[in-house]
Amino acid sequence: MPARELVEFVARNLVDDPEAVQVDVHRGAEGTVIELHVAEEDMGKVIGRNGSVAKALRTLLKVMSARDGEPITLEIE
């Protein structure tokens, strides 16, 4: 899934501990949910100041979901 690969690529390049990055994909009746897990100390880097990085990732996923016609949600844990 290209959306999963995009989230994983961006997250691995932002954090100090790329080995701790884990991306899980769950498909349901309401669309696809992508769960991003990072090390606790890297959480701020993935979320960004005032959520700017998280918003940018969600915007990219919104474009991909519009193209594919399937809703995609990002959860950062």
C-alpha positions as CSV (number, residue, x, y, z in Angstrom):
1,M,0.0,0.0,0.0
2,P,1.6,3.3,-1.1
3,A,0.1,5.3,1.8
4,R,1.7,3.0,4.4
5,E,5.0,3.3,2.6
6,L,4.7,7.1,2.6
7,V,4.0,7.3,6.3
8,E,6.8,4.9,7.1
9,F,9.4,6.7,4.9
10,V,8.6,10.1,6.4
11,A,8.6,8.9,10.0
12,R,11.9,7.0,9.6
13,N,13.6,10.1,8.2
14,L,12.3,12.3,11.0
15,V,13.1,10.3,14.1
16,D,16.4,9.6,15.9
17,D,15.5,5.9,16.3
18,P,14.2,4.7,12.9
19,E,14.2,1.0,14.0
20,A,11.4,1.8,16.5
21,V,9.1,3.0,13.8
22,Q,6.2,0.7,13.2
23,V,3.3,1.2,10.8
24,D,0.1,-0.9,11.1
25,V,-2.7,-0.8,8.6
26,H,-6.3,-1.8,9.4
27,R,-9.0,-1.9,6.8
28,G,-12.6,-1.5,8.0
29,A,-16.0,-0.6,6.7
30,E,-15.3,3.1,7.2
31,G,-12.0,3.1,5.4
32,T,-8.3,2.5,6.1
33,V,-6.7,3.4,9.4
34,I,-2.9,3.7,9.5
35,E,-1.4,3.5,13.0
36,L,2.1,5.0,13.4
37,H,4.1,3.9,16.4
38,V,7.4,5.6,17.3
39,A,9.6,5.7,20.3
40,E,8.3,8.0,23.1
41,E,11.2,10.4,22.8
42,D,10.6,10.8,19.1
43,M,6.8,11.6,19.4
44,G,7.4,15.3,19.3
45,K,9.3,15.1,16.0
46,V,6.6,13.2,14.3
47,I,3.8,15.5,15.6
48,G,5.8,18.7,15.1
49,R,5.3,22.1,16.6
50,N,1.6,22.8,17.0
51,G,1.0,19.5,15.1
52,S,2.4,20.8,11.8
53,V,4.1,17.6,10.7
54,A,1.1,15.5,11.6
55,K,-1.2,17.9,9.7
56,A,1.1,17.7,6.7
57,L,1.0,13.9,6.7
58,R,-2.7,13.9,7.1
59,T,-3.0,16.3,4.1
60,L,-0.9,14.0,1.9
61,L,-3.1,11.0,3.0
62,K,-6.2,13.0,2.2
63,V,-5.0,13.6,-1.3
64,M,-4.2,9.9,-1.7
65,S,-7.6,8.9,-0.4
66,A,-9.3,11.4,-2.8
67,R,-7.4,9.8,-5.7
68,D,-8.2,6.2,-4.6
69,G,-11.7,6.9,-3.4
70,E,-11.1,5.3,0.0
71,P,-10.9,7.3,3.3
72,I,-7.6,7.0,5.1
73,T,-7.1,8.0,8.7
74,L,-3.7,8.5,10.5
75,E,-3.4,7.7,14.2
76,I,-0.1,8.5,15.9
77,E,0.7,6.5,19.0
